[in-house]
Amino acid sequence: MQYYGTSLSLSGKIGASVFLRVENAKALEETSPSVIVSFGDNKEQVLELSKLKHFTEGDKEIYEVTTRVAAKEFGDKIRLKLVDENGDELPIYVKGKKRSSYDYSVKSITDQYLANASAYDEDTINLVNAIRNFCGYAQLMTGYKTKNVQITDNLEGITADSLVFFDPYTEGNSEIAQYSGIGLSLKADMSMTVQFHLYGNPEDYKVIILGREVVPEKVKGDLYSVEVKDIDGCSLATRSTIKIFTGDEYYTIKVSPLTWARSVLLKSEGQKKVVNMAKMFYRYQVAYDLFFELD
């Protein structure tokens, strides 16, 4: 098995892809090999090689191993190993050298992009820089390995007015429920907490998020919240819909991570690290949209 190259995963959650080249795929598959990917706090994935995304190049098969990470884990080491059906290690050849494993990170791959910037178009390099800064600001916001952070974007020119189109959208009967606010967490995968008031007996309400019924958590008094989990970095502008029903009445809330960002920038005071993260959300979304030619 030969190391063939790496790339960033530029859609969905932030991640890294390693490509492995197999010269005799049929012979290798007879050993039922698996890929073991370890990273972060003792997290490990075991993947069957035959089930990975792959393509043919001449008489060789190229397999793609993609690992998603939380934004704050940008610089964390990822280790890739190959084992056969008995758990015995299979070698990986990197530039002709035999290795028992291959180490990399999202950061190391962005370094490769920037070291060869002339090989890519402007939108690609802008997105790579946006990923680096997005992850850096996420580290600062969460206090995770902050000594390793490298920031190159001071976020000039981004204000609450830049995000005016991301105000919360509500419709329906505001006498049964009403939107209160939004919070955001980057401790692990990105998640939003949406708060709202329920003005009747909570047992008479039904709350639906993305087509799934959930039980809201009581905050205090008539204030309740629900959590929207596992938000992709490419979905900062995508609104999640919370539908609240009681009897024949309804109330709908539509918000996105950029709704949170605007709410932060509308406040006259706020922690600098939180304000910078909010601004970086906008910068990252703009770079993503330009790369994928989204309106």
N, C-alpha and C positions, 0 to 999 in steps of 0.2 A: 504494500500500500504506500503510495507516494503522496506527500503534501503537494497540492496543486496551486493553492492560493487562498486569499481571504477577501472578504468584502463586508461592508456594513449592510445590515438589514434596514432598508430605508422606508419600509412601510410597516404599519402596525407598531408594536412596542419596539423600543430601542434594542438593538441586538447585533450580534456578529455572526458571520457565516464563514466556515472553513470548508474548502473543497478538497476532496481526496480522490486521487486517480488510481484506478485499478486496471492493471494490464491483462489480467486473466480473471475476469469477474466470475465465470462459471466455476473455476477451481476454488476461488475464495469463498463463494457462497456455500460450497460443500462443507466448509468449516463452521457455518452458521455464525459469522462474526457479529459482535455487538460493539457499539461505540459507547464509551463511558465518559460523560462530561461532568466534571466537578467544578464548583465555583461557590463563592460567597461563604456563608456560615454552614459549611458541611453539606451544602445542597448537591445533589447528584442526580443525573439522568442516565438511564440505560436505554439505548435505542438500538433496535435491530437494523443493521446496515441495509438489508434488502428492502426495508420499508421506507427508507429515506428518499427524498426527492433526488433524482439523478437523471443524467442525460448521456448520450453517446458522443464520443469524439473520435472518429476513425474506428479503430478496433478496441478502444478503451472506454471504460465507464467512469464518469465523474459523479461522485456522491457529494451532496451538500448537507453539512451539519450546522444548523442554526440554533443559537442560544440567545434567549431574551433575558435582559437584565433590567432591574430597576434603575432609574436615572442616576441615583446616587452611587451605584455600583460600577460606574463608568470605567474606573481604573482598576477594578478588582481582577485578579488573575483567574482565567478560565483554563482548565487543563483537560485535554482530550487524549483518551487512550483507546486502544483496540484490544479486544479479547476474543478468543475463539469460544466454541460451545462449552469447553471445559473450564473457562475462566482464565486460561493461560494467555499471557500478553502476546500480541502480535506487533511486529516492528512497524514504525512509520519512518519513511525515508524523507528527510528534509534537505534539499539541495545536495543529495548524494550521501548524507550522513544518516546512519541508523540511530533511531531514537526509540525510547520506550513510551514517550508521550510528547505532546506538542502544547506549549503554553502560549497564551495570547490574551488580549483584553479588547474591549471596544476602543479604549484610548489608543492602544498600539496600532489598531487598524486605521483610526483617524490620522495618526502620525504618518502612516504610509501614504494616505491620500494627499496630505499636505506636502510631503516630501516630493511628490510627483504631480504637483498641482497643474502643471502645463499639459498633462495628459487628459484633464477633465475640463468640462465647460464651467462657466462662472456659476450657474445655478447649483451644480453639484458641490463645488467648493464652498459656496455660501451655506448650503445645507449642512455640510460636514462641520463648518465652524459653528453653526447654530446648535448642532448636537453637542459639541464640546462645551459651549457656553451654557446651554440648557442643563447639562449634567453637572457642570461646575456650580451653577447657582443652586441646583437641587442639593448638592453636597453642603453648601454654605447654609441653606435653609434648614436642613436636617441635622447639621453639626457632624456629618459623617466624613471622616478622614480629610478634614479641611486643609491640612498642611500640603496636600497634593494638588490643590485646586489651581488651575490656570485660567484666568478670565481675560478675554481679549475684546469684549464688547461692553462698553460702559452704558449702553442702552439710551443714548441721547435721543431726544425728540419723541419719546413714547409717553403719552399722557392718558388720562381717563377718556379724553375725547377720541383717542385712537381706537377705542373699543366700544364706541357708542352703540354699535349694532349688536352688541352681545348682552344688552340688558335682559333681565329675566322676562319671559313671556308668560302671561297668565290669561286664562279665560274661564268663564263659568260663573257660578254663584259664589260670590265672596262672602255671603252670609253663612255658608256652611264650613268654609275653610279659607285660609289666606296665607300666601307666601310670606316667610319671615326673613330668610337669609340663607347663605351658603358658606360652607367651609371646605377645605381641601387638605389632603394628606399625601405626602410623598415618602412616608416612612418605609413602605414596601412598594407594591404597585400603586399607581395613582388611584385615589378614590375621592369622591365628593360626598359631603354630608349636607342634605337639603332639609331645612327646617320650615315648619308651617304650623299654623294654629288650626285646631279642630274645635268648632263652636257648638258641638253637640255631644251626645254620648259616644265615646270612642268605639264601643262595641257595635254601633250601628254603621260604622264606616268600612269601606273596602278601599285599599290603596294598591295601585298597580304600577309597577316599574318595568318598562320594556316588555310588556305583555305578561308579567309574572306578578302574582299577588304576594305582597309582603306585609309584615306586621310592623307598624311604625313604633319607634322607641320613644317613651315619654321623657321629655327633658325637664319640664316643670309646668305646673298649671295646665293650661290648654295647649302648650307648645310641645310639638312632636318632631321627630326627625326620621329620615330614611337615608341609607347609604347606597351610593352607586359605585360599584367596585370595578377593578381591572380595566381602567380607562387607558387606551392606547395613546402614545405621544402624538400620533397623527390625528387624534380626534379631539383636539383642544377646542375646536369650534363647533363640534357636533353636539347638539342639544339632546339631553336625556329627558324623556317625558315621564312625569309622575301624574297619574290620574287618580283623583279622589272622588269616591262615590258614596252617597247616602240616600237611600230611597230612590227617587227619580231625579235627584239633583247631582251635579258633578262640578268639580273644580280641577283645572289642569295647570300644571307648572312645567315649563320647559326651560332648562338651564344647561350650561356647558362649563368646562373649566375656565373659558374666557369670561364667563359671567362672574366667576369668582375673582378673576384678575381685575375686571372693571370695578367690582365692589371694593377691592383693596385700594385701587388708585383714586377712587372717589373720596376716601377718607382723608382728612386733613393731616392726620398723623398715623404713622405705622412703623413697625420695625423695618429697618433698611433692607435686611435680607429677605423679608416677605415682599416688600415693594419691588425689589429687583427681580424676584422670582415671577411676580405678576407681569412685569414688563417683558421678561424673557419668554413667557408663554406667547405673548403676541409676536415677538420677533421670530420665534421658532415656527409658529403657524404660517407667517408670511413666507419664510424660506421654504417650508414644506409645500405650500401652494404653488410657488414659482417653479419648484423642481418638477412637480407633477402637473404643471400647467392647469391648476384648478382656479376657478373664478373666485 
